[in-house]
């Protein structure tokens, strides 16, 4: 059991790095200036890539979705290959996808914020995300997220 | 005196229930975690449901203690409200006690809701002795984590980003604890670290009525540290 947990943690770290790499690659392709790559503890421990924010919503959308796109591509490859025989990898995907799609603080909550037509920079998004908690759209996101968790359980564990 | 305390508790509780975010994370979120984890890993195991239920309660005690008391009092300091309160015709401690009592009430509501969820969703009922252990654990746990949160908040009183430090400690305590899974089964070193931190001994009180001596340290040191830090605070306009 101990080894499995260790492998899961290692796989999870790899998935986090690949997710952030997705943001970095898309930022480079879209000519967005990366200002910081780091780790922070608020509101929960997570890695992040910070860019000089763009006013183009399409670019922002592509940039924000690129991380999850990388995870989903990897998930597809892993599913085809039966997770390369690693149960820990399936578990890591399970955890990573739950975190990536969560309705409290994720790339998707930032997308909700930038499409609320108010925000211009990444700092403003944090405040906007708080404002958007418990709105009808947030409840839709929450229900979809719970549905996703149960589907992932069937698919991965 | 008691009227002041009762009024203060009432208004603090009113403030709490008007904050959707606070109610969600202290009441709905623990229930959500219990249902999700319980459905996934505890369907055939009432033992795990009880383990999870107490773990979720332990996690809520830690988060309520660390985030709902210390940072609130720090905010009083930051926006100058503490200075105003000190001029009130009653001791400021009554006001703080009202805040703590309101958190105890909200925590007991969470405990009741979590226990009812465990019973109605998973059919796991708790005995009278287990209820007493829960009450015992809630009081000690809230005391320890409240002073820990207060100390952390007041260590960095002039630093607006103290939430980061509180989060580091909170997640450190949570991830090394036996709240959701028995850490001791897969890593003895992490488990030993968890045993030295306050959440595991509190979970042990709730689950087995065992009192670990390490808890004495956590009961004594954070209040002393807080009183030292509080005396150092300079009230400025």
Boltz contact constraints between the chains, C-beta under 6 A:
constraints:
  - contact:
      token1: [A, 1]
      token2: [B, 185]
      max_distance: 6.0
  - contact:
      token1: [A, 1]
      token2: [B, 186]
      max_distance: 6.0
  - contact:
      token1: [A, 2]
      token2: [B, 186]
      max_distance: 6.0
  - contact:
      token1: [A, 2]
      token2: [B, 187]
      max_distance: 6.0
  - contact:
      token1: [A, 5]
      token2: [B, 186]
      max_distance: 6.0
  - contact:
      token1: [A, 41]
      token2: [B, 164]
      max_distance: 6.0
  - contact:
      token1: [A, 41]
      token2: [B, 167]
      max_distance: 6.0
  - contact:
      token1: [A, 41]
      token2: [B, 168]
      max_distance: 6.0
  - contact:
      token1: [A, 42]
      token2: [B, 163]
      max_distance: 6.0
  - contact:
      token1: [A, 42]
      token2: [B, 164]
      max_distance: 6.0
  - contact:
      token1: [A, 42]
      token2: [B, 167]
      max_distance: 6.0
  - contact:
      token1: [A, 45]
      token2: [B, 171]
      max_distance: 6.0
  - contact:
      token1: [A, 133]
      token2: [B, 21]
      max_distance: 6.0
  - contact:
      token1: [A, 134]
      token2: [B, 20]
      max_distance: 6.0
  - contact:
      token1: [A, 153]
      token2: [B, 40]
      max_distance: 6.0
